[in-house]
Amino acid sequence: MAASNFTTTLTVDQSPKEAFNAINNVRGWWSEEIEGNTDKLDDEFDYHFEDVHLCKMKLIEVIPDKKVVWLVLENYFKFTNDKSEWIGNKISFEIDEKDKKTQIRFTQQGLTPEYECFKICQNAWTQYIQHSLADLISKGKGQPNASGKPTTEDEERLRSS
């Protein structure tokens, strides 16, 4: 059911291998404060943005130059009443070659409009994928959260509230 997933697609000129390597460099596009390994099957890593968002991910599928899937093991949002949001969701990056370009399809299975975090999460993921990950792949430098400094307007708003 496509309606129960958030998806955004990115197209770049670089190779599937370059895209795959950038996706697995989570510190290079999401947050410099990632703890743990982020590139091999069964790796687990922790993400946190101050005390506003914390989560633990596990790599459950890794197909070089084709696909990466994370499972959300734990998640906490300071701003939601439902503390189970995201837990059990799968986050996938599917990589395909199309017309001599590389297409990356990002999907968070289970991120629905019913989630309290939906609008904020949708905006944040779009920023991270369409801008930060795209820049890491195409320019060699992304825009990850650095030392507690947010990269999206939504995180800035959350931080100041």
Secondary structure as the mmCIF struct_conf table of DSSP 4:
data_model
#
loop_
_struct_conf.conf_type_id
_struct_conf.id
_struct_conf.beg_label_comp_id
_struct_conf.beg_label_asym_id
_struct_conf.beg_label_seq_id
_struct_conf.end_label_comp_id
_struct_conf.end_label_asym_id
_struct_conf.end_label_seq_id
HELX_RH_3T_P HELX_RH_3T_P1 ALA A 2 SER A 4
STRN STRN1 ASN A 5 VAL A 12
BEND BEND1 ASP A 13 GLN A 14
HELX_RH_AL_P HELX_RH_AL_P1 PRO A 16 ASN A 24
HELX_RH_AL_P HELX_RH_AL_P2 VAL A 26 TRP A 29
TURN_TY1_P TURN_TY1_P1 TRP A 30 TRP A 30
STRN STRN2 SER A 31 SER A 31
TURN_TY1_P TURN_TY1_P2 GLU A 32 GLU A 33
STRN STRN3 GLU A 35 GLY A 36
BEND BEND2 ASP A 39 LYS A 40
TURN_TY1_P TURN_TY1_P3 LEU A 41 ASP A 42
STRN STRN4 GLU A 44 PHE A 49
TURN_TY1_P TURN_TY1_P4 GLU A 50 VAL A 52
STRN STRN5 HIS A 53 ILE A 63
TURN_TY1_P TURN_TY1_P5 PRO A 64 LYS A 66
STRN STRN6 LYS A 67 PHE A 77
TURN_TY1_P TURN_TY1_P6 LYS A 78 PHE A 79
BEND BEND3 ASN A 81 ASN A 81
TURN_TY1_P TURN_TY1_P7 LYS A 83 GLY A 88
STRN STRN7 LYS A 90 LYS A 98
TURN_TY1_P TURN_TY1_P8 ASP A 99 LYS A 100
STRN STRN8 LYS A 101 GLN A 109
TURN_TY1_P TURN_TY1_P9 GLY A 110 GLY A 110
TURN_TY1_P TURN_TY1_P10 PRO A 113 GLU A 114
BEND BEND4 TYR A 115 TYR A 115
TURN_TY1_P TURN_TY1_P11 GLU A 116 CYS A 117
HELX_RH_AL_P HELX_RH_AL_P3 PHE A 118 GLN A 127
HELX_RH_PI_P HELX_RH_PI_P1 TYR A 128 LEU A 133
HELX_RH_AL_P HELX_RH_AL_P4 ALA A 134 LYS A 139
BEND BEND5 GLY A 140 GLY A 140
STRN STRN9 ASN A 145 ALA A 146
TURN_TY1_P TURN_TY1_P12 SER A 147 GLY A 148
STRN STRN10 LYS A 149 LYS A 149
BEND BEND6 THR A 151 THR A 152
HELX_RH_AL_P HELX_RH_AL_P5 GLU A 153 SER A 160
#
